[in-house]
């Protein structure tokens, strides 16, 4: 087990010990922070465990920091050195703009389509688990953990639809002013984290239902 895997496992243990949907379902569905460590800011102000994350907010983390939070029926892990803005349509998150860092999210099903915006790529999704990691201003990694993503990039000839039952990753890079999409391995996130996030909103990921 490498250091990053060990840190993720320790983080999961601490998150679940801090209290999940089983103990605080109403509060969590209201948009509360389930777990945080290090420096976490909401709209530039230092967050506390009692803070709420709402549509329209910007959440950022410092070095060696992370936060787990729920907004309506979506749940997220925002990793260290990350900045995320939640754009709203009414009271519902419609756009997640990831400026830096990495985000693991699980999204409720239904007719609502959300969009993840990151450098060089936008991804439309519905009822999906997805991991997004910004590697540079010209390269973004996305894994469709389950469900479907519709990827679009600058001057891409056509959008790419990625459908997965259990992890299908892509790297989107800007090359000579044109978006390029290539397949990639699953990295830097885990099934255990997805199971934890789905549990916060009273669900089980599809890959775990038959276990």
C-alpha positions in Angstrom: 0.0 0.0 0.0 1.5 3.4 -1.0 1.3 6.5 1.1 -1.6 8.0 -0.8 -3.7 4.8 -0.4 -2.9 4.7 3.3 -3.9 8.4 3.7 -7.2 7.7 1.9 -8.0 4.8 4.1 -7.2 6.8 7.2 -9.4 9.6 5.9 -12.3 7.3 5.3 -12.1 5.9 8.9 -12.0 9.4 10.3 -14.9 10.6 8.1 -17.2 7.7 9.0 -16.2 8.0 12.7 -17.2 11.7 12.6 -20.7 10.8 11.8 -22.4 10.0 8.4 -26.0 9.9 7.2 -26.9 7.2 9.6 -26.6 9.6 12.5 -27.2 13.0 10.9 -29.4 12.5 7.8 -31.4 15.7 8.1 -28.4 18.0 8.8 -26.4 16.4 6.0 -29.1 16.8 3.4 -29.4 20.4 4.4 -25.9 20.9 3.0 -23.7 20.4 6.1 -20.0 19.5 6.2 -19.6 15.9 7.1 -15.9 16.0 7.7 -13.0 18.5 7.2 -9.4 18.7 8.0 -6.8 21.5 7.5 -7.7 24.9 6.0 -11.2 25.0 4.4 -12.8 28.3 3.2 -16.4 29.0 2.1 -16.6 32.2 0.2 -13.3 33.2 1.6 -14.2 32.7 5.2 -12.9 29.9 7.4 -15.3 27.0 7.6 -16.4 25.1 10.7 -18.1 21.7 11.1 -21.4 23.6 11.5 -21.0 25.5 8.3 -23.3 24.9 5.4 -22.3 24.7 1.7 -25.0 26.1 -0.5 -25.6 26.5 -4.3 -23.7 29.6 -5.3 -20.9 29.1 -2.8 -17.2 28.8 -3.5 -15.3 26.2 -1.5 -11.5 26.1 -1.3 -8.9 24.0 0.5 -5.3 24.5 1.5 -2.3 22.2 1.6 -2.9 18.9 3.4 -6.6 19.8 3.7 -9.9 18.3 2.5 -13.6 18.6 3.0 -16.6 16.2 2.6 -20.0 17.9 2.2 -23.5 17.4 0.9 -25.6 19.8 -1.2 -29.2 18.5 -1.7 -28.8 14.9 -3.1 -25.2 15.3 -4.2 -22.1 14.5 -2.1 -18.5 15.6 -2.6 -14.9 15.2 -1.5 -12.8 18.3 -2.3 -9.1 17.4 -2.0 -6.2 19.7 -1.0 -5.2 22.8 -2.9 -8.6 22.9 -4.6 -11.1 25.6 -5.5 -14.7 24.8 -6.5 -17.6 27.2 -7.3 -21.2 25.8 -7.2 -23.3 27.7 -9.7 -27.1 27.5 -9.0 -30.3 27.4 -11.0 -32.7 28.4 -8.3 -31.8 26.2 -5.3 -30.3 23.4 -7.4 -26.6 23.1 -8.3 -26.4 23.2 -12.1 -22.7 23.9 -12.7 -19.6 22.9 -10.8 -16.6 25.0 -11.8 -13.4 23.4 -10.6 -10.6 25.9 -10.9 -7.8 23.9 -9.3 -7.2 20.6 -7.4 -9.4 17.5 -7.4 -13.1 16.7 -6.8 -14.9 13.3 -6.3 -18.6 13.6 -6.5 -21.8 11.5 -6.6 -24.9 12.9 -8.1 -28.6 12.2 -7.7 -30.6 10.7 -10.5 -33.5 12.3 -12.2 -34.0 14.8 -15.1 -31.5 17.4 -13.8 -28.3 17.7 -15.8 -25.2 19.1 -14.1 -22.1 20.4 -15.8 -18.6 20.1 -14.5 -16.3 22.9 -15.9 -12.6 22.5 -15.7 -9.6 23.8 -17.7 -9.9 22.6 -21.4 -13.1 20.5 -20.8 -16.7 20.6 -19.8 -18.6 17.4 -18.8 -22.4 17.0 -18.7 -23.7 14.4 -16.3 -26.8 13.0 -14.6 -26.9 10.4 -11.8 -23.2 9.8 -12.0 -20.2 9.2 -9.9 -17.2 11.2 -11.3 -13.7 12.1 -10.3 -12.1 15.2 -11.7 -8.4 16.2 -11.3 -6.8 19.3 -12.8 -3.2 18.3 -13.7 -2.3 21.6 -15.4 -3.8 24.6 -17.2 -3.8 22.4 -20.3 -4.7 18.9 -19.0 -7.6 17.5 -16.9 -8.3 14.0 -15.8 -11.9 12.7 -15.5 -13.1 9.2 -14.4 -16.6 8.1 -15.1 -16.9 5.9 -12.0 -20.4 4.9 -13.0 -23.1 6.4 -15.1 -22.4 8.6 -18.1 -20.4 11.7 -19.0 -20.6 13.8 -22.1 -17.1 15.4 -22.7 -16.6 18.5 -24.7 -13.3 20.4 -25.4 -12.0 23.2 -27.4 -12.3 22.6 -31.2 -13.2 18.9 -30.5 -14.7 17.4 -33.7 -17.5 15.8 -31.7 -18.4 15.3 -28.1 -17.3 12.0 -26.5 -19.9 10.1 -24.4 -18.3 7.9 -21.8 -20.6 5.3 -20.2 -19.3 3.1 -17.4 -20.5 0.5 -14.8 -17.2 0.7 -12.9 -14.6 3.3 -13.9 -13.7 4.5 -17.3 -11.2 7.3 -17.3 -10.1 9.9 -19.8 -7.4 12.6 -20.0 -8.4 15.8 -21.9 -5.5 17.9 -23.0 -5.1 21.0 -25.1 -2.7 20.4 -28.0 -2.0 23.2 -30.5 -5.2 24.9 -29.6 -7.3 21.7 -30.1 -8.8 19.4 -27.4 -7.6 15.8 -27.4 -9.1 13.0 -25.4 -7.3 9.8 -24.5 -8.1 6.8 -22.3 -6.3 6.6 -18.9 -6.2 4.3 -15.9 -8.2 4.8 -12.7 -6.0 6.8 -10.2 -6.2 8.8 -7.0 -9.7 7.7 -5.9 -11.3 4.6 -4.6 -14.5 2.5 -4.4 -14.5 3.0 -0.7 -14.8 6.7 -1.0 -17.7 6.4 -3.5 -19.5 4.1 -1.1 -18.9 6.5 1.7 -20.2 9.5 -0.3 -23.3 7.6 -1.5 -24.1 6.6 2.1 -24.2 10.3 3.1 -27.3 10.7 0.8 -28.9 7.3 1.6 -27.7 5.5 -1.6 -25.4 2.7 -2.6 -23.3 2.9 -5.8 -24.4 0.5 -8.5 -21.2 -1.6 -8.4 -21.8 -2.4 -4.7 -25.5 -3.4 -4.9 -24.8 -7.0 -6.0 -22.0 -7.6 -3.5 
